Amino acid sequence: MNRVPTRVLDVAATVPTAPLDAATVVTGAPEAGSRALAAVAGVEVGVWEMTPGTATDVEVDEVFVVLSGSATLTFGDGEQVVLGPGSVVRLRAGEHTTWAVRETIRKIYVA
């Protein structure tokens, strides 16, 4: 019996990225992309990354851990969080954020 390896994922493997919608880009030419690892009962686990630049976003309910890179995440109320490997962040649906990425950031998320 051949089994498909479904329990292990190389989170260092390349995540395909594409240019962000120009309406969300503040500076630079950032690209972003994600790869879903699993989706169970409406909850998705995956890997996401964004290349250097600054862009805005409207968030979904999510918890993430930064695996690599560096960025500053600014929330609509002005709060800023400096992100680096090991940072754990909780986002709430509908929050407006600005991602200022200095070094390509990669995170694993649960949304």
Helices and strands as residue ranges (DSSP letters): E 18-19, G 22-24, E 25-27, E 31-40, E 43-50, E 53-58, E 62-75, E 80-83, E 88-91, E 96-110
